[in-house]
Every structure is written in structure tokens, then in C-alpha cells.
Amino acid sequence: MSYQDEQVTWRIERTGRTGRVVAGVAFAGALAAIAVVAAQVSQPADPVLVQDTAVEVDVGPGESIASTTAGDESIAATTVGDESVDQAPDPTAVRIPTIDVDASTTPLGIRDDGKIEVPEDFQQTGWWKDGPEPGEIGPAVILGHVDSRDGPAVFYELNTLSVGDPIHIDRADGSTVTYVVDRVEQHPKTSFPTEAVYGSTDQSVLRLVTCGGSFDSEARSYRDNIIVFASLQAG
């Protein structure tokens, strides 16, 4: 999820899980691709984010959620969870200590074109309100931007998460539900794994989604999505 600003380049120099942002002059060179090894996204040695001219934010499924099918049913219809289970409280915040994320979350619906909305605030996350709430059976889906005109956004370091890292979801009733990372994947937006992200499951799971990969200067958009798959912490 990128929001490109005119003639600004952000060069990100990282050590471990932290980074230093250095402003520079915009350039039209190709960006370094993020390598994917066994579906686990590894951190690039010298990733570069190019802030170009303004562009519409684009994230989430490369195809309509409503039109995507899992068997004979639409994804939207199969991810509401078990109706016999009491409704879980709405999520209010996402905390990921490993990458210093502590952000509020806002409900997101489906646009007229069938794609999910995105958060308006680049430091805020958004949860798919038509799917299961965190703690319910099925995939709770939370989106966040990777960068903005001012530099890194809330999910900028999402691709650096590792298996076992905790993700805490605070809820409206004051409770917290915790997930642990199972894997991190990178997929082209043209082949977004809609069913894997939004399709029904028999357990409570979490998906975090942002943009990533190389930057398409002509389209002014990142070519890929970074997706974190996580499971409810045992006990």
C-alpha cells in the first residue's frame, strides 16, 4: 500500500529489525527485488522505497472477494465463522512488539468493485469487518500501509517478522487475543492468493497484509503483497 509523493526518495538502511531513513533525490532506476525462499520473505540487503508522484492506494486481493469462489460458495460467504459461536468483540488495536507496532484499527468494508477498502490513515490498520473478528473461527484479516509521503508507515517492517513472533489484538471489551506467526509470504498482486487469505478455516487465524516487492515506476505502485499468516496462541 503505497502513497507516492512528488520527487522524494526514501532510502532505508537497516540493521537487524530496525531501520534508519535517509532522504535523497528521486531517481528512475529499478528497485531491488525482495527474494522469497521457501515462501518465507527475507529482508533485502538494501531495500529502496521510491516516493514518486501521487497515486491511488492499492492493496488487498487482486480480484474481487465476492466473485472468488471456494467450492460452490463465495469467499465472503464462507468466512463468517461458526454462527453458533458468540460474536467476538471488535478489535481496537494491533500490537506487534517485534517491529514496534502499536496501532489502532478501523473497520473496512468492500468497495463497489468487490475489493476491500484500505485505511485512510497511514499509521493506522484496518480490519475486514465482514469477516470473522479476531478470536472467532476463521480468518481475521487486517491491512496496513507500507509507506507514505512522509516515509515508512505502520506495516513497513512486516516482512521482517519470523515464525513464532507474537501479534496482540486488543478488543473493545478490554480483552486481548494473541496470535503467533506461522509464515510470511510474498505474492504478485496479479495473483493474490484470495482463497488462502479470505477462505474459511476450522480454526481462529489471522492474516496481515501490506504491499511490498519492487516498485513499478510507470504504474506508481508496488508489484507485490506481503502476507503474514498467524495462528491463535495455544492456551
Beta strands, then each sheet from edge to edge (+ up, - down):
strand 1: 8-15
strand 2: 18-24
strand 3: 36-37
strand 4: 40-41
strand 5: 48-51
strand 6: 69-70
strand 7: 73-74
strand 8: 91-96
strand 9: 101-108
strand 10: 125-128
strand 11: 138-143
strand 12: 147-148
strand 13: 151-152
strand 14: 166-171
strand 15: 176-188
strand 16: 204-216
strand 17: 221-232
sheet 1: 2+ 1- 5+
sheet 2: 3+ 4-
sheet 3: 6+ 7-
sheet 4: 8+ 9- 10- 11+ 16+ 17- 15+ 14- 8+
sheet 5: 12+ 13-
end
